[in-house]
Amino acid sequence: MKSKAFIVLGMHRSTTSLIAKALHLAGVNMGAKGERKQYGTDYGFYEDLDFINMNDTLLREAGGSWKDLPTHEAIIEAGCARKQGIARLINKKKKGLWGWKDPRTILTLECYLPFLEDVHLLTVFRDRREVAKSMYKRDRNDREISMEKALELADEYNKRLLRLLRKNKDISWLA
């Protein structure tokens, strides 16, 4: 069977875990640690820890994080420096129907694209106020994210996702 990749793209707290779980239940390998449960969800995030670690590395090397966003150019530069690691990661994962979900992939997907074949994007857009309320509710005890910061992040992630889709019109995607 030819490899087919399904990548779920959406801002944190925008129901991407639900989409990833549905793909998992339909037989798509969403990662060895796909059913990882953590605070903020009762049924798991269905995230592949290898992609989370790579995305965190790319963002850190670009001078930021998921909530302190580096520039697009800095992320691409970090991806170029890590292209062998990215290629190894994808080659290790791409078997049959496979994919991953990590909201940070909105920021880093262009680093992966040169190594992907037959890729399909499932994009999720949720009202920015609902995303912000959910992030604030999840993180308020840690005082990590204010409502203003959550709204700012939701806007920026959505803006970058739309730019990514416009730039890569040849990729199959569903919203």
Rosetta blueprint (number, residue, H / E / L):
1 M L
2 K L
3 S L
4 K E
5 A E
6 F E
7 I E
8 V E
9 L E
10 G E
11 M L
12 H L
13 R L
14 S L
15 T L
16 T H
17 S H
18 L H
19 I H
20 A H
21 K H
22 A H
23 L H
24 H H
25 L H
26 A L
27 G L
28 V L
29 N E
30 M L
31 G L
32 A L
33 K L
34 G L
35 E L
36 R L
37 K L
38 Q L
39 Y L
40 G L
41 T L
42 D L
43 Y L
44 G L
45 F L
46 Y L
47 E L
48 D L
49 L H
50 D H
51 F H
52 I H
53 N H
54 M H
55 N H
56 D H
57 T H
58 L H
59 L H
60 R H
61 E H
62 A L
63 G L
64 G L
65 S L
66 W L
67 K L
68 D L
69 L L
70 P L
71 T L
72 H H
73 E H
74 A H
75 I H
76 I H
77 E H
78 A H
79 G H
80 C H
81 A H
82 R L
83 K H
84 Q H
85 G H
86 I H
87 A H
88 R H
89 L H
90 I H
91 N H
92 K H
93 K H
94 K L
95 K L
96 G L
97 L E
98 W E
99 G E
100 W E
101 K E
102 D L
103 P L
104 R L
105 T H
106 I H
107 L H
108 T H
109 L H
110 E H
111 C H
112 Y H
113 L H
114 P H
115 F H
116 L L
117 E L
118 D L
119 V E
120 H E
121 L E
122 L E
123 T E
124 V E
125 F L
126 R L
127 D L
128 R H
129 R H
130 E H
131 V H
132 A H
133 K H
134 S H
135 M H
136 Y H
137 K H
138 R H
139 D H
140 R L
141 N L
142 D L
143 R L
144 E L
145 I L
146 S L
147 M H
148 E H
149 K H
150 A H
151 L H
152 E H
153 L H
154 A H
155 D H
156 E H
157 Y H
158 N H
159 K H
160 R H
161 L H
162 L H
163 R H
164 L H
165 L H
166 R H
167 K H
168 N L
169 K L
170 D L
171 I L
172 S E
173 W E
174 L E
175 A L
